[in-house]
Amino acid sequence: MLEVMIVDDMEIMRIELKRLKVWGEQTGFVITQEAKDGQDAVEKLRKEKVDLVITDIKMPIVDGIELLKKIIDEGLCYCVVLLSEYSSFEYARQGIVYGAFDYIVKPIKENKILELLKKTSKYINKKKLEKEKIKKLENELEEKVEIFYTPEDVEKIVNLFKEVDERVVEVSANLIETIG
């Protein structure tokens, strides 16, 4: 099951979303967390990540756009959907600029959220697969580097990159030539 967090300062909206008959086996999504504002959401996500965050835009303390930025910057979840009572293009544009998956206007209709969850499921599964492939490639690269270089050599190279030393080009060129 894919895990969902609902973020809205109005409890009645969170309850309304939870009452929809789209959660569970039908879609593969289950609501595991709720938050009353963006700050509350970030604190909870740092402790336990979810796959999807559905958040209101207009909230006190940390609004939905700020929450979206933090989620993207910190990699706290795969997908964020924005909710709003306003059908203003400006809100949708801001969300898209910062990486929102979609934008829904309240009140939420069950068929719309069902449609959205189907699209979201495909997107999240694709992201998870990409993440697994990247991890596998990182592990393979690590193994190959260990064949040619001792851990001390690798640490020296990493430190050179960190220091932005001019010798980094020469050392990394030798590394690439040796591995290639």
C-alpha positions as a printed Julia matrix, in Angstrom:
180×3 Matrix{Float64}:
   0.0    0.0     0.0
   1.12   3.53   -0.76
   1.01   5.87    2.23
  -0.69   9.27    2.2
  -0.52  12.33    4.44
  -3.36  14.86    4.4
  -2.45  18.43    5.37
  -5.18  20.99    5.97
  -5.76  23.53    8.73
  -9.49  22.76    8.64
 -10.21  19.47   10.41
 -13.52  19.13    8.56
 -11.63  19.0     5.23
  -9.32  16.26    6.54
 -12.35  14.29    7.74
 -14.1   14.79    4.39
 -11.06  13.49    2.51
 -10.76  10.46    4.79
 -14.46   9.59    4.29
 -14.07   9.2     0.54
 -14.39   5.56   -0.55
 -11.2    5.64   -2.58
  -8.77   4.51    0.11
  -7.59   0.93    0.45
  -7.63  -1.99   -1.97
  -9.41  -0.09   -4.75
  -6.51   2.32   -5.3
  -3.64   0.94   -3.22
  -3.47   4.13   -1.14
  -4.01   4.4     2.6
  -4.03   7.53    4.77
  -1.4    7.03    7.47
  -0.81  10.61    8.65
  -2.52  13.97    9.05
  -1.19  17.44    9.8
  -2.86  20.76   10.62
  -0.3   22.94    8.81
   2.93  22.78    6.83
   5.19  22.99    9.87
   3.4   20.07   11.54
   3.64  18.13    8.27
   7.4   18.7     7.85
   8.07  17.59   11.43
   6.07  14.38   10.9
   7.6   13.68    7.48
  11.12  14.01    8.84
  10.27  11.21   11.28
   8.32   9.02    8.86
   8.11   9.61    5.12
   5.03   8.88    3.02
   4.54   8.35   -0.72
   1.97  11.1    -1.31
   1.13  14.38    0.43
  -2.21  16.03   -0.32
  -2.04  19.56    1.05
  -4.13  22.69    1.18
  -2.39  25.8    -0.15
  -3.76  28.43    2.25
  -2.74  27.56    5.83
  -1.26  29.44    8.77
   2.42  29.16    9.84
   3.73  27.24    6.79
   1.45  27.27    3.73
   1.16  24.59    1.04
   3.65  26.19   -1.35
   6.32  26.47    1.38
   5.57  22.9     2.42
   5.98  21.77   -1.19
   9.39  23.5    -1.39
  10.58  21.82    1.83
   9.34  18.41    0.72
  11.15  18.71   -2.62
  14.34  20.15   -1.1
  14.55  17.47    1.6
  13.15  14.57   -0.46
  10.46  13.86    2.13
   8.0   12.23   -0.27
   7.64  11.2    -3.91
   4.59  13.2    -4.82
   2.66  16.31   -3.67
  -0.86  17.3    -4.72
  -2.11  20.79   -3.89
  -5.69  21.55   -2.82
  -7.34  24.93   -2.88
 -10.71  26.61   -2.71
  -9.43  28.94   -5.38
  -9.24  28.01   -9.03
  -6.72  30.79   -9.6
  -4.13  29.95  -12.22
  -1.45  31.7   -10.13
  -1.67  29.06   -7.37
  -1.49  26.25   -9.89
   1.44  27.92  -11.65
   3.38  28.32   -8.39
   2.75  24.68   -7.55
   3.96  23.5   -10.93
   7.08  25.71  -10.72
   8.03  24.13   -7.38
   7.29  20.55   -8.42
   3.69  19.7    -7.48
   2.28  16.66   -9.25
  -1.22  18.09   -9.57
  -3.66  20.72   -8.33
  -7.26  20.07   -7.24
  -9.97  22.64   -6.51
 -12.23  22.09   -3.47
 -14.79  20.68   -2.9
 -13.21  17.35   -3.8
 -15.26  15.0    -5.92
 -14.71  11.28   -5.44
 -14.31  10.56   -9.16
 -11.64  13.29   -9.47
  -9.59  11.96   -6.55
  -9.94   8.4    -7.89
  -8.62   9.52  -11.27
  -5.8   11.41   -9.58
  -4.79   8.44   -7.4
  -4.52   6.18  -10.46
  -2.17   8.65  -12.19
  -0.26   9.22   -8.96
   0.22   5.49   -8.36
   1.91   5.06  -11.75
   4.13   8.1   -11.1
   5.18   6.97   -7.59
   5.92   3.42   -8.74
   8.05   4.82  -11.59
   9.94   7.05   -9.1
  10.54   4.11   -6.75
  11.87   2.01   -9.62
  14.22   4.84  -10.67
  15.47   5.18   -7.11
  16.17   1.43   -6.93
  18.09   1.56  -10.23
  20.18   4.51   -9.03
  20.98   2.7    -5.77
  21.99  -0.41   -7.71
  24.26   1.63  -10.01
  25.82   3.39   -7.02
  26.58   0.02   -5.42
  28.08  -1.33   -8.65
  30.23   1.78   -9.06
  31.36   1.53   -5.46
  32.38  -2.1    -5.98
  34.31  -1.28   -9.16
  36.11   1.66   -7.54
  37.09  -0.58   -4.61
  38.71  -3.02   -7.06
  41.09  -0.36   -8.4
  41.54   1.9    -5.37
  41.99   1.42   -1.65
  39.49   3.09    0.69
  42.23   5.6     1.58
  42.63   6.59   -2.1
  38.88   7.01   -2.49
  38.78   9.16    0.65
  41.6   11.34   -0.71
  39.74  11.8    -3.99
  36.49  12.68   -2.19
  38.34  15.18    0.01
  39.93  16.76   -3.07
  36.46  17.2    -4.58
  35.25  18.74   -1.34
  38.17  21.15   -1.19
  37.81  21.98   -4.9
  41.55  21.52   -5.24
  43.05  22.03   -8.72
  44.56  18.56   -8.53
  41.05  17.1    -8.54
  40.9   17.25  -12.33
  44.11  15.29  -12.71
  43.21  12.71  -10.07
  39.67  12.23  -11.38
  40.97  11.93  -14.97
  43.32   9.14  -13.81
  40.42   7.49  -11.98
  38.19   7.56  -15.05
  41.02   6.31  -17.28
  41.79   3.42  -14.94
  38.17   2.37  -14.5
  37.39   2.82  -18.21
